[in-house]
Amino acid sequence: MKGTYLKEISVSFKLPCKTNPAITKDFISELIKKLDMDLVFAKTILLPPSFEILCCIKQSHIIFSYWEEINFVKMSIFSCCNYEIEAVVNLIKSYFNIEKVKVDLVKDCSIFNEVKELE
């Protein structure tokens, strides 16, 4: 149920070749659709030769950071949707044609449980 859950993952991977903001925006659009989220806006920040894409989604945010010098990506997905981590990993692997993706689960809980812990 949207609004009662909290999940955050940090994903990192090395790309086999360079990427660019246009390709990355297409990937993020697919990701948002696959996770049944709603994009509010996206902002590309150029940090030549690298870049970041910050996406505000109704359910929270997605940040995609790319370092061209080492073809490395660090991505954060924070949402109140209980999305499937495996769906994220599978899309990354197929879209960028890679085999290794590192996922760190930062938070995965019901917000109601979180509130109870604070009382």
Rosetta silent file (secondary structure, phi, psi, omega in degrees, C-alpha in Angstrom):
SEQUENCE: MKGTYLKEISVSFKLPCKTNPAITKDFISELIKKLDMDLVFAKTILLPPSFEILCCIKQSHIIFSYWEEINFVKMSIFSCCNYEIEAVVNLIKSYFNIEKVKVDLVKDCSIFNEVKELE
SCORE:     score description
SCORE:     0.000 S_00000001
   1 L     0.000  128.629 -179.920    0.000    0.000    0.000 S_00000001
   2 L   -66.400  139.296  175.829    1.457    3.384   -0.979 S_00000001
   3 L    92.730   -8.735 -179.894    2.169    5.714    1.894 S_00000001
   4 L  -118.513    7.644 -175.130    2.578    3.085    4.618 S_00000001
   5 E  -130.502  156.909  179.273    5.899    1.599    3.614 S_00000001
   6 E  -140.301  120.080  178.500    9.495    2.806    3.444 S_00000001
   7 E  -137.678  134.657  175.976   12.213    1.230    1.302 S_00000001
   8 E  -138.304  129.144  173.903   15.627    2.556    0.328 S_00000001
   9 E  -126.398  152.767  173.170   18.320    0.785   -1.637 S_00000001
  10 E  -117.669  124.727 -175.417   21.710    1.879   -2.846 S_00000001
  11 E  -119.630  136.102  176.542   22.782    0.247   -6.106 S_00000001
  12 E  -137.081  145.431  179.777   26.234    0.397   -7.681 S_00000001
  13 E  -162.677  157.158  177.476   27.655   -1.068  -10.865 S_00000001
  14 E  -102.941  133.223 -179.906   30.336   -0.620  -13.485 S_00000001
  15 L   -89.198  148.262  178.641   29.260   -0.083  -17.080 S_00000001
  16 L   -74.026  -20.150  179.017   30.975   -1.849  -19.999 S_00000001
  17 L  -151.532  171.415 -177.579   30.995    1.409  -21.983 S_00000001
  18 L   -65.704  153.391  173.932   30.215    5.093  -21.562 S_00000001
  19 L  -125.310  179.718  179.011   26.646    6.320  -21.156 S_00000001
  20 L  -145.872  168.601 -177.666   25.033    9.739  -21.452 S_00000001
  21 H   -58.165  -36.364 -178.692   22.079   11.612  -19.919 S_00000001
  22 H   -64.211  -47.294  178.709   19.690   10.729  -22.768 S_00000001
  23 H   -62.572  -42.133 -179.007   20.278    6.969  -22.437 S_00000001
  24 H   -65.461  -40.020  177.706   20.065    7.238  -18.674 S_00000001
  25 H   -62.181  -39.056  176.515   16.772    9.159  -18.786 S_00000001
  26 H   -62.102  -43.637  177.779   15.295    6.396  -20.964 S_00000001
  27 H   -60.270  -47.413 -178.508   16.459    3.814  -18.414 S_00000001
  28 H   -63.252  -37.812  176.524   14.969    5.789  -15.514 S_00000001
  29 H   -60.485  -44.426  177.376   11.661    6.143  -17.380 S_00000001
  30 H   -62.698  -41.954 -179.668   11.536    2.361  -17.811 S_00000001
  31 H   -61.956  -46.319 -179.317   12.442    1.861  -14.154 S_00000001
  32 H   -61.699  -41.250  176.530    9.712    4.208  -12.928 S_00000001
  33 H   -63.390  -47.467 -177.595    7.137    2.392  -15.099 S_00000001
  34 H   -60.666  -35.507 -178.109    8.312   -1.048  -13.966 S_00000001
  35 L   -90.747    4.336  178.814    8.067   -0.045  -10.289 S_00000001
  36 L    57.045   48.939  178.679    4.634    1.567  -10.785 S_00000001
  37 L  -111.917  170.325 -176.480    5.834    4.984   -9.643 S_00000001
  38 L  -124.906  118.842  179.801    4.905    8.466  -10.827 S_00000001
  39 E   -75.558  131.593  173.466    7.492   10.994  -12.035 S_00000001
  40 E   -94.845  -52.854  173.083    6.989   14.587  -10.855 S_00000001
  41 E  -160.965  161.403  175.987   10.135   16.006  -12.473 S_00000001
  42 E  -131.433  141.224 -179.938   13.698   15.076  -13.398 S_00000001
  43 E  -128.712  126.223  176.018   16.744   17.332  -13.352 S_00000001
  44 E   -96.142  130.138  177.733   20.038   16.562  -15.063 S_00000001
  45 E  -114.799  113.188 -179.498   23.120   18.055  -13.478 S_00000001
  46 E   -84.969  125.272  177.952   26.124   18.066  -15.797 S_00000001
  47 E  -127.919   67.092 -169.366   29.448   17.650  -14.029 S_00000001
  48 L   -45.918  131.743    5.083   31.684   17.189  -17.088 S_00000001
  49 L   -89.651    8.805 -176.454   32.603   14.570  -17.942 S_00000001
  50 E  -102.585 -179.732  177.410   30.140   13.024  -15.447 S_00000001
  51 E  -160.581  164.211  172.428   26.519   13.740  -14.567 S_00000001
  52 E  -130.980  147.794  172.760   23.709   13.138  -12.094 S_00000001
  53 E  -123.398  121.613  179.666   19.998   12.775  -12.689 S_00000001
  54 E  -106.679  123.848 -178.815   17.722   13.633   -9.798 S_00000001
  55 E  -118.372  123.041  172.114   14.140   12.408  -10.080 S_00000001
  56 E   -93.200  119.229  176.540   11.385   13.523   -7.819 S_00000001
  57 E  -112.296  155.571 -179.541    8.673   10.884   -7.860 S_00000001
  58 L   -55.683  -28.839 -177.147    5.338   11.160   -6.059 S_00000001
  59 L   -91.777   -0.175  173.611    6.526    8.307   -3.867 S_00000001
  60 E   143.026 -112.603 -176.642    9.906   10.016   -3.032 S_00000001
  61 E  -156.357  160.646  173.394   13.081   10.078   -5.209 S_00000001
  62 E  -132.904  132.480  177.029   15.610    8.339   -7.431 S_00000001
  63 E  -123.947  128.372  179.746   19.181    9.591   -7.849 S_00000001
  64 E  -119.173  113.889  179.517   21.472    8.307  -10.609 S_00000001
  65 E  -113.568  130.953 -176.852   25.132    9.390  -10.360 S_00000001
  66 E  -127.118  129.942  176.055   27.581    8.519  -13.135 S_00000001
  67 E  -111.251  106.679 -176.119   31.368    8.915  -13.160 S_00000001
  68 L   -64.095  -34.871 -176.346   32.621    8.719  -16.748 S_00000001
  69 L   -55.882  -31.986 -177.949   36.290    8.423  -15.766 S_00000001
  70 L  -124.730    8.539 -178.912   35.655    4.927  -14.374 S_00000001
  71 L    50.309   47.712 -175.348   32.249    4.132  -15.990 S_00000001
  72 E  -115.728  140.268  179.811   30.752    3.720  -12.537 S_00000001
  73 E  -121.999  138.131  171.071   27.150    4.260  -11.407 S_00000001
  74 E  -127.152  124.608 -175.788   25.762    4.776   -7.929 S_00000001
  75 E  -129.018  140.485  177.428   21.990    4.911   -7.721 S_00000001
  76 E  -121.547  132.558  175.828   19.651    5.487   -4.789 S_00000001
  77 E  -124.765  116.310 -178.622   15.950    4.588   -4.805 S_00000001
  78 E  -122.311  124.079 -173.975   13.949    5.827   -1.834 S_00000001
  79 E  -156.231  155.920  172.529   10.195    5.228   -1.837 S_00000001
  80 L   -90.161    4.580  174.524    7.074    4.577    0.182 S_00000001
  81 L   -90.828  141.640  176.856    6.240    1.835   -2.331 S_00000001
  82 L   -87.688   71.271 -176.572    7.182   -1.719   -1.417 S_00000001
  83 L   -77.216  160.889 -179.852    8.924   -2.308   -4.765 S_00000001
  84 L   -87.772  118.953  179.110   10.743   -5.482   -5.750 S_00000001
  85 H   -61.566  -38.973 -179.880   14.522   -5.124   -5.532 S_00000001
  86 H   -60.238  -35.061  177.907   14.938   -8.014   -7.975 S_00000001
  87 H   -64.624  -38.714  177.547   12.961   -6.056  -10.607 S_00000001
  88 H   -63.951  -50.137 -178.184   15.427   -3.159  -10.252 S_00000001
  89 H   -61.045  -45.556 -179.549   18.458   -5.452  -10.571 S_00000001
  90 H   -61.922  -41.030  179.002   17.025   -7.335  -13.561 S_00000001
  91 H   -65.904  -43.598  178.239   16.247   -4.109  -15.414 S_00000001
  92 H   -58.350  -48.806 -178.376   19.744   -2.728  -14.767 S_00000001
  93 H   -60.612  -45.044 -177.819   21.361   -5.949  -15.993 S_00000001
  94 H   -74.417  -40.607 -176.803   19.280   -6.170  -19.149 S_00000001
  95 H   -66.863  -44.528 -176.404   19.280   -2.458  -20.019 S_00000001
  96 H   -98.448    2.867  177.889   23.024   -1.920  -19.583 S_00000001
  97 L    55.009   55.321  178.886   24.060   -5.474  -20.564 S_00000001
  98 L  -128.052  164.124 -178.502   25.969   -6.184  -17.358 S_00000001
  99 L  -109.105  -31.541 -174.956   26.192   -9.148  -14.989 S_00000001
 100 L  -107.555  127.154  176.242   27.265   -7.688  -11.640 S_00000001
 101 L  -136.593  128.590  177.510   25.159   -5.273   -9.602 S_00000001
 102 E   -99.248  129.090 -179.999   25.783   -4.508   -5.945 S_00000001
 103 E  -122.651  127.718  173.039   22.705   -3.723   -3.862 S_00000001
 104 E  -113.362  121.748  176.991   22.749   -2.415   -0.311 S_00000001
 105 E   -82.972  116.595 -178.305   19.421   -2.423    1.481 S_00000001
 106 E   -90.270  -43.928 -176.895   19.317    0.727    3.572 S_00000001
 107 E  -151.801  137.576  178.170   15.752    0.566    4.882 S_00000001
 108 E  -154.859   95.247 -176.593   12.842   -1.830    4.430 S_00000001
 109 E  -161.842  165.844  171.651    9.968   -1.497    6.875 S_00000001
 110 E   -77.469  135.983  177.667    6.436   -0.435    7.537 S_00000001
 111 H   -60.639  -33.634  179.896    6.245    3.225    8.527 S_00000001
 112 H   -63.773  -38.225  175.521    3.865    2.183   11.305 S_00000001
 113 H   -64.197  -39.919  179.934    6.594   -0.061   12.780 S_00000001
 114 H   -61.773  -44.041 -179.978    9.019    2.861   12.511 S_00000001
 115 H   -62.501  -43.416  179.842    6.631    5.136   14.435 S_00000001
 116 H   -60.478  -37.669  179.247    6.180    2.533   17.167 S_00000001
 117 H   -63.948  -31.474 -176.731    9.958    2.321   17.576 S_00000001
 118 H   -80.706  -20.276 -177.540   10.141    6.057   18.173 S_00000001
 119 L   -70.572    0.000    0.000    7.447    6.157   20.866 S_00000001
